[in-house]
């Protein structure tokens, strides 16, 4: 069984409890199906998700608030990522978190399924269209893989991480985020090939899994 160490919450209470759990959201169901079944993701489903986010791209950055970055920042501070050089951000969207990652790592590559989202991202950073289920990366080539409010493809993420490399998974708003899994489920999906730590942070949560 995957080992999961839970760190203390950095805030006594979540910063934002304006809405309840979003279990009925269609994206929540897709998120669960992807980790539960090999047929959870398909070219048809990828096309629908791409179409959805292409349509949201122009206003995506308006959803960003400082508190929604708290889980990512806490993971970067407490997740044992010091010394890593090559970082890949999967599902970068319009690049809200990308500048933060660029300041932390020597090399950052940003991927998203939606070209429209990438058009709104920082032009100074390396960006490319990619399906997270089949990344255009060599085996064992990445030090850190960052996924924020993003689908979990455990096998593919394990493939591109080097031994000792780390997956940083973060949910900006916890169970109120449509694309979400509890950190216990993330750890279980990664399997025995990972050692994990995680925490609640602000309105959300995070997990860092080290590939053994």
N, C-alpha and C positions, 0 to 999 in steps of 0.2 A: 504494500500500500504506500502511495506517495506520502512522504513526510511534509507536513505543512506547519510552519511556525507562525503563530499570530502575534504581531507586535501590538503594543498599546495604541489606542486611538490618539491622534494628536490634538483633537478637540473633544471636550466632554460631550457635546451634543452636535448632531449634524447642523451645518450652517443653513440649510434650506429644506424645510419640510412642507412646502406649499402644495405638494401633490403626493398622492399615495402611490403604491406599487403599480407598475404598468404591465402586469402579467398578461393581459389580454391583447397587447399590441401585436400586430402581425410580425413585426421584426423580432419580437421575443420568441415567437414560435420558430421562426427561421433559425435564429441563433441556437436554440436547443436541438433542432433537427440536424444541424450541421455536425454537432459533436456526437449525436446519438446514432447516426446512420451514414453509410458511405453514399447513399443517394440523397442526402440532405442538401447537397449543392449540385447544380447542374448548369449547363450553358443557358438554358431557358431562365432559370432563376437568376443567374448572373446578369442576364440582359434586363430583367425587370428591376433588379436592384440598381443597376447602372442608370436606367431611365429615371428612376425615382430621384437619385442623388444629382443627376444632371439638372433636374428641374429645381432642386433646392439650392444649387450652388451660389446663386447671386445673393442670397440672404443668409447663407450659412454662418458667416462670421458674426452676424448680429446676435446669435445665440450664445456667444462666448461671454463669460463673466469671470472675474478673478477667482471666485470661489470654486468654479468648475475646474480650475487648474490645480487646486490643492492636492487631489490624490496623485497626480503625475509628479508634482514637485516633491511631495513627501516620499514617493517611491525612488526618485532620483537621489534624494538625500539619505534615505535609510535602507535602500535595497541592495547595497553592496556592489554598485556599478562603477566604482572608481577604478581607473586604469584601463577601461575599455576604450577602444579607438574607433572601430567601424560600427556604426549604428544604422539600422534600416527601420524606417517608420512605415508601417503598413496600414493603409486606410487613413492617410494623412489629411484627407478632405481639402479644405481651403487653406491649410497650413497654420492653424491657430497655435498648435503646439510646436511646430517645426523650428521656429527661432530659438526656443528654449533648448531643444535638443542640439541644435547647431552650436550653441554655446558650451555644451557639455562634452561633445565628442569631436574627435579630429576629423572624421568623415561621416557625413549624413547623406543617405539616399532615401527619397520619399516616394512612395508608391500609392496610387489610388486607382480604383476601377473606373472612376468618372473623370474624363478629360475636362469637363466643365469645372469640376472642383479644382483641378490642378491649375487651371487658368487663373484662378483667384489666389493662388499660393505665392510665396516669395520667389521672385524671379532669380535671386542670387543663389538659390539652392537647387541641387540636382533632383529633378522630378520626372517620373515616368508612369505611364499607364500600365497596370498589371492586375491580374486576378490573384488574390491572396492564396487561392488554393493551388496555384502553380506559379511560384515566383521566378522571375528570370535571374536567379542567383545560383552560383555553384554550391555544391554540398560543402558544409562546414566552412562557410566563408564569412560569417557575420559574428561579431562579438556580442551585440545587443540587438534584439528585435523588439520594437515598441509598437503596441497596439492599444489605442485609446478608443473606447466605445466602438469596438470592432469585433467582427466575427472571429471565432477561434478555430483554426485549422491545425490541430496538434501535430499531425504527422509532417506536414509541410514546414511548419515552424521548427520542428526538431531537425529536419533535414538540413536547413540552411545555417543553423547555429553550429558553431565549432564546439568541441568538447570544452566545458567550462563556460561557454557562452550563456547568455541569460535572456529570457523572455520577460519583458515588462508589460504586463496586462493591467489596464486601468479603466475604471468606470467613473465618469465624472459626477454622476448623480445616483450611484447605487442602484437599487431596484426600481428607481423611477426612470432609469435610462432604458429606452426600447431595446437596444442591443446590449444585453447584460446576462451574465452568469454569476452566481455566488462564487466566491473565491475557492470554496471547498470543491465545487464542481470543476473549476478551472484546473486545480491541482490534480483531481482524479482523472481528468481527461488527458493531462500530460503524461500520466503514468509513472512507473517506477524509474524511468530514465531521468527524472528531474527531482531536485530537492527544492522545496518552495518555502517562501515566507511572504506574509501579506499583512494588511492592516486596513481598518476603516480610517478614513481621513476626510475631514470636513463632510461634505454631503455625499461623498462616494467611497470608493475602496480601491485597493490595488493588490497585485500579486507579482512577485518576481520569482521565476523558476530557473534554477541553474541546471544546465544539461550536464549529466554525470558521464 
